[in-house]
Amino acid sequence: MERDIQLAKLVNMESPEEVLKEGLYILKLFSPDYNTEPITLAYNKTVSLYKGRWPEYQSCNTEFHDLRHMTDTFLAMTRLIHGAMVDGEELKELNESRINLALIATMLHDTGYIQQYNEQEGTGAKFTAHHVQRGITFLERHASEYGLSPEEISDGRAMILCTDLAVDISTIEFSSREMELLGKMLGTTDLLAQMADRTYLEKLLFLYHEFKEARVGDYESEIDLLHKTVGFYDFIAHRLEMALDSTDRFMISHFTARWDIKVNLYQEAIEKQKNFLSKILEMPDADPRRFLKRYGIVEKVRQTYRETPE
């Protein structure tokens, strides 16, 4: 494996099926006897939820917190758990049921953005401020469909809370140090997955409109959000280190064991995006959106929200 491989080239992240395939491969690295059927069922069930195939729910209609973010976070969490077990720290003896719980909590952490059929107004973005609690409610309501016990519901609730940037993680009650570490790993992978996505900068334009609908944040425009994202990188670096105990360090052990790459490819991808964003924002009298060209996302934003260049 060549060292200069990019994170985005390891797996076709546009395909939920390919993401699941890699996730199941990693689970078999934990143990050749790992029973992957519960994860396969839970994953496919959640994909069908996001695609609007559940009777009670609409399809996901938020373009930033979308199906792709769910699958990205699922794979990042699988990788991080594997890295922690390879590293030989506190999760060395983690059993299948707890791994499954952590991965199911990962799949469901942003289900709060998905509207029920009786919630017809606007999009799921309007739930931004309390989407984490809605996601917890979803987990509680559908726990039996995911094979979760009452004890697992409590642990899953604590883990999902770790994705809420407004929550002081030190105030969360965990049932064990193991659950605390898994919760912080979910909080970590939620951030790594979105910020390492090669279309992160483009999708920030969608995020601006999610915030606008929810009436949260003090962003004046898409470009204002891009400018303020530079400072957000520093905020997240501090959160990863302090509140989340630098659990992202386990990624190196995973990439070394799986791909023979002794680098945290997530952090590398994030750093490249940060540098590119800083570069385009420094260009005088230039609309930075002109330089965000991947997958026609900028044009899609303009067509959806009738935005014009500033």
N, C-alpha and C positions, 0 to 999 in steps of 0.2 A: 504493500500500500504506500503510495507516494505521500510524503509529508504535506505537500501543499494542497491536499484535497480539501474542498469546502464542505461545511456541514450540510448544505443543501443538496450536495451531490451523493451523499451516502444512501439516501432513501428518497423515493419519489413521494414527497410530502403532499402532492396534489391528489394522491390516491389513498383514501381511507383503508382500502384493502392492503396496499403495500405497507402502510404504517402498522396495521395490525400484524401482518406477517413478520415484520421486524420485531415488534413487541413480543410476539410469541417465541421467536427465535431466542430473544434475550432471556425469557422466562425459562427456557430449556437450558440456558447456561447456568441458571441457579441450580438446577438438578435435571438430569435427563428424564426423571420420572415425574416431573412437575405436570399436574393435571391442568392443562390450559383451557379446558372446555368452559369453566365458569367465566373466565375473562373473555373468551370469544363470544359467549352469549351476551354478557353485559355490554361489551363494546358494540356489537351489532344492534342491540336494543337501543343504545344511546344514539348511534348514527341514525337509526330510523326515527327517533324522537326529533332530532335536529332537522330531518327531512320532512317532518310533518306527517308521519305515518302512525302517530298515536291518535286515537279517537278524541281525546280531551284537549289536544294541543295543536296550535298552529306550527308551521315550520319556522325555524329560526330566521328572523328578519333583521338582525343586527349584523352589519358587514365587518365590524372589527371583532366583536365577540361572537364568532361564528363556528361552524362545524370544524373548519380548519384549525382554529385555536384549540378546540377540544382535542383533536387528534394530535396536534403538535405537543400539547401538554401531557397527554397520555404517554407518548413515546419518551418525552424528556423525563417523566417521572420513572418510567421503567428503567431507563438508562441510569438515573441517579441512584435508585435502589440497588441496582446491580453493582454500581461503582462502590457503594457503601459496604456491600457484602464482600466484594473483592478486597476492599481496603482493610477489612478485618476489624472494624470498630464495633459500635454498639449493635449494629444490625446483623452481625455475623450469623446469629442463630434464628433469624426471622423465619417464621413458618408461612406456609402457603396461604392460610386463611387471612393473615394480617397483610400480606402482600396484596392479596385480592381486594381486601377492604380499602387499602390505600389507593389502589388503581381505580376502584369504583368511585371513591370520593373524588378522585381526579377527574374522571369522566363527567361527574355531576356538578362540579364546582361552579359552573356558570349557567346552569339550567334556569337560574332565576331570570335570565333575559328572555326566556321563551314564554310567549303568551298563551294562556288558555283560550279556548274558542269564544268564551264570553267576554274576553278582554280585547275589544275591537278597536279601541281608540289608539292611533299612533302606532309605534313599534315597541318592541321590547326594550328599546333604549331608555324609555321613560322610567324604567325600574332601576336605573344605574345606581342610585343612592342606596337602595336596599336589596340589590340583586343577590348579595351573599346570603342574606336571611331567607330570601325566596328559594335559593338553591338548597339550603338546609331543609326548608319545608318540603321541597320536592323529594329529597332523600328520605325524609321521615314518612312521607305519604306513600312512596313506592318502594320502601325497603324490602318488603316481602318479595316483590318482583325481581329484586336483585339478590335475594337470598341472604339478607342481612338480619342478624339477631338484634334484640334491644340493646345489648352491650355494644355491638358494632355500630348501631345508629349513633350512640353517644360519642364514640370515638370518631366516627365519620364527621359528625357535627363539629367537633373540635378541630379536625384537620381542615375542613372547609373554611372555618373562621380565620385560619392563617393566611388566606388569600385576600383578606380585607385590609387594605392599606390604612383604614381608619381605626383598626383594632390594635391595642397594645397586646402583643402576643404573650407577654409576661403575665397577663391577667387571665389567660385561658387555662381552664382546669383540664389537664390531661390525665388519663388513667394510669399512665406509666411513662418512664423516660423514653421508651421505645416509640410510643404513640406521639410524644412531643417531637421527637426527631423526625418522624414521618410527616407530621403536620408542617414542620418548618421546611421539609423537603418539598411538600406540595406548594407552600408559599413561594419557594425558590423557583420551582419549575414553571409555575404560572407566569412569572416574570421572564425567565430565560426563554421560554417558548415563544412568547409574543415578540420580545425584543431582538431575538436572533433570527426571526422569520425574515427572509430576504426581501419581502414586500412590506416590512414593518413601517418604513417611512411613508410609503404610498398609503397604507391603510390608516395612518394617523389622520388623514383627511376625513375618513369615515368616522374615526373616533371623535373628531371635533363635532360632527353633526349628532353623534350619540349624546355627547355632553350638552349640546345645545337643546336637544329635545328634552333631556332630563333636567335642564336648568341647573347644572352643576358646573363648578369651575368659573374662572374669570377670563376665559379665552374670547378675544374679540373677533377672531377670524381663523381660517385654516392656517394662514401663515403665522399668525400669533402663536398658535399651538406648536407649530414647528420650532419657532424661536424658543419657546419655554421648555420644549423637550430637551434642549441641551442641558439645562439645569436638572431636569428629571433624571438624566443618566447618573448624575452625582448623588441624587437622593436615593436612587435604587442601589447604587454601589454601597452606600452606607447601610441601607436596610439589609442587603444580602450579608454583609459582614457582621452587623451587630444583632438585629432582631432575629435574623434567620441563621445565625451561628456559622456563617460561611459554609453551609452544607453543599454549595455548588462545587466545592473542592473535590467531591467524589466523582465528578464527571471525568477527571483525568484518569482515574483508575478504570472507569468503564471503557473509555476510548482506547486506552492502552491494551486492555484485555480483549476487546472486541475487534479493534481495527489496527492495533499496533501503532497508534498515534498518541504520543505522550503530551497531549495538549487538550485544554478545555475548548473544544470547537465552538461552544455556545458563546463564551466570553470573547473569543476571537472574532466571531461574526458580529457581536454587539459592538465591539470596538471599531470595526470597519464601518459599520453604519453610523456610529457617532462621529467619526472623522469625516465621513462623506457629508453628513448633515452640516457640520460646522463649516466645511468648505463651501457648500452652495449658499449658506446663509451669509457668508462673508463677501459674496459677489455684489458689488454696488449696483443698485437700480435693476436688479434681476429678480424675476419671480422664481423662487426656488422650486416651485412645482414643475417648471419646465424641465428640470433635471431628474424628475421622478417618473421613469418611463416603463417600469415593469408591469406587464400584463394589462396594459391599458386602464389601470385603476384610476388614474387622475381624470381621464376622460369620462369614465363611468360615474365618478363623483359629480363632475360638472353636469352630466346629463340628468342624474338623479335629483340634484339639488339646484340645478340651473345656476351654478356658480360661475362667475366670470373672473378672469385674471385681475389681480389688484395692481 
